Amino acid sequence: MKIKYFSASTLRHYNNSDFQPLLLSGFSGLEAYYPQISIIFCVLYIIAIMSNSTILILICLEESLHEPMYFFLSMLAVSDLGLCATTLPTILKVFWFSSREIHFDSCLAQMYFIHIFSMMESGILLAMAFDRYVAISNPLRYITILSNSTIVKISIGFVLRAVIVLIPAPVLIKQLKFCEANVLSHSYCLHPDIIKLSCSDHRLNSFLGLTVIIITFGFDSVLILLSYVKILATVFSIASQEERVKALNTCVSHICAVLLVYVPMLGVSIIHRFGKHVPPVVHVIMGYVYLLVPPVFNPVVYCIKTHEIRIRLLNIFKKMSK
């Protein structure tokens, strides 16, 4: 029996009797517990949306927080909210309504925006590392170097980088041919997950994905590491131990944010490319960790470790309690 091939470009013209839409996946074998699992996801998303929105509002309203460090933090909150808005509809659709179908073009759009917001996070973390380096090594020129116009240019640059670099991904996927396999590994769409469904040669797509990771996340991580090498060199040249501790404390929250973004991202990339013999549940769990850990914990870390934000939040709560 000859296998029918459908190109992605013609997939839109076939109805469900000819080709099933892509199917999202939850936790296989735990379908009966989806209502309970959905509660966990709802709580995590509520925490992420409320905490990131609180940081955004606080930075907008408090003039004392109108500094480069907090502008970059507000951009990190925007990218986290973008990730939540992009993934929330399909995740809740699977766990609330057991509705797994997603149109191919909708899947590509979701994939595109998920990777854009992830890449923006990486760029923002690089900008925050540069911010900490300037603040510690050259505090007298801090505001001059990181002026408002410079911050705007850096922000636009990282957004354009993400948008432009990722354009080839959906275009090349459209050229692939797909057979009857149509089940994704997650309840949302990722680039390596989609191309695995192809029954044509997708080595170019895999190479593109790896190249994008290297020239963005890889490049950013190297520069972040170099920034901290220079920061440590500057800090250890300070004579006063108290000043050293004070300087390093300003970097703790940023280091935590870097780990929260890069560790899950690296884990899910390695599993997708080299974890063929890893149990499917590990793929699923790592996928959710990759998406939910940064938006949920980034604002929590900054609220706990950043003195200025913590003080202003406490002041707001005190006013509300009166």
Residue pairs with C-beta under 8 A, 6 or more apart in sequence:
3 179
3 180
3 199
4 179
4 180
5 177
5 178
5 179
5 199
5 200
6 14
6 18
6 19
6 177
6 178
6 179
7 174
7 175
7 176
7 177
7 178
8 104
8 173
8 174
8 175
8 176
8 177
8 178
9 174
9 175
11 19
11 104
11 178
12 103
12 104
12 105
19 178
19 182
20 101
20 180
20 182
21 101
21 102
21 103
21 104
21 182
22 101
22 102
22 103
22 104
22 107
22 182
22 183
22 184
22 189
22 194
22 197
23 100
23 101
23 102
23 182
23 183
23 184
24 90
24 93
24 94
24 100
24 101
24 102
24 184
24 186
24 187
24 188
25 94
25 100
25 183
25 184
25 185
25 186
25 187
25 284
26 34
26 37
26 94
26 95
26 100
26 187
26 284
27 33
27 34
27 37
27 281
27 284
28 280
28 281
30 37
31 98
34 94
34 95
34 96
34 98
35 95
35 96
37 95
38 92
38 95
38 96
41 91
41 92
41 95
41 292
42 92
44 292
44 296
45 84
45 88
45 292
47 296
47 300
48 80
48 81
48 84
48 292
48 295
48 296
48 299
49 81
49 84
51 296
51 299
51 300
51 303
52 77
52 78
52 80
52 81
52 84
52 295
52 298
52 299
53 77
53 81
54 299
54 313
55 73
55 74
55 77
55 299
55 302
55 303
55 309
56 74
56 77
56 78
56 81
58 65
58 309
58 312
58 313
58 316
59 65
59 66
59 70
59 71
59 73
59 74
60 74
62 312
64 308
64 312
65 308
65 309
65 312
67 143
68 131
68 142
68 143
68 146
68 151
69 128
69 131
69 132
69 135
70 308
70 309
71 151
72 124
72 127
72 128
72 131
72 151
73 128
73 302
75 120
75 124
75 127
75 155
76 121
76 124
76 125
76 128
76 257
76 298
77 298
77 299
79 117
79 120
79 121
79 124
80 117
80 121
80 294
80 295
80 298
80 299
81 295
82 113
82 116
82 117
82 120
83 114
83 117
83 118
83 121
83 291
83 294
83 295
84 295
86 110
86 113
86 114
86 117
86 188
87 110
87 114
87 188
87 291
90 102
90 110
90 187
90 188
90 189
91 187
91 188
93 99
93 187
94 100
94 187
95 187
102 110
102 189
107 184
107 189
107 194
108 170
108 173
108 174
108 189
108 194
109 170
110 188
110 189
111 169
111 170
111 189
111 190
111 191
111 194
112 166
112 169
112 170
114 188
114 189
114 190
114 291
115 162
115 166
115 169
115 190
115 191
116 162
116 163
116 166
117 162
118 261
118 265
119 158
119 161
119 162
119 165
119 166
119 216
119 217
120 158
120 159
120 162
121 261
121 294
122 216
122 217
122 220
122 221
122 261
122 262
123 157
123 158
123 161
123 162
123 216
123 220
124 158
125 220
125 224
125 254
125 257
125 258
125 261
126 220
126 223
126 224
126 227
127 154
127 155
127 158
128 254
128 257
129 223
129 224
129 227
129 228
129 254
129 258
130 227
131 146
132 227
132 231
132 250
132 251
132 254
133 227
133 230
133 231
133 234
134 141
134 142
134 145
134 146
135 142
135 250
136 231
136 234
136 235
136 247
136 250
136 251
137 230
137 231
137 234
138 145
161 216
162 216
165 212
165 215
165 216
166 212
168 208
169 191
169 205
169 208
169 209
169 212
172 204
172 205
172 208
173 191
173 194
173 195
173 198
173 205
176 195
176 198
176 200
176 202
176 205
177 198
177 199
177 200
178 197
178 198
178 199
179 199
181 197
181 199
182 197
183 197
184 193
184 194
184 197
185 193
185 196
185 280
185 283
185 284
185 287
186 193
186 283
186 284
186 287
186 288
188 287
188 291
190 268
190 272
190 287
191 205
191 209
192 206
192 209
192 269
192 272
192 273
193 272
195 202
195 205
195 206
195 209
196 202
198 205
206 273
210 273
213 269
217 262
217 265
221 262
224 258
228 251
228 255
231 247
231 251
234 247
235 244
235 247
235 248
236 244
238 244
238 247
249 305
252 305
253 301
253 302
253 304
253 305
253 306
256 297
256 301
256 305
257 294
257 298
257 301
257 302
260 293
260 294
260 297
260 298
260 301
261 294
261 298
264 286
264 289
264 290
264 293
264 294
265 290
267 286
267 289
267 290
268 286
268 287
268 289
268 290
271 278
271 282
271 283
271 286
272 283
275 282
275 283
302 309
303 309
303 310
303 313
304 310
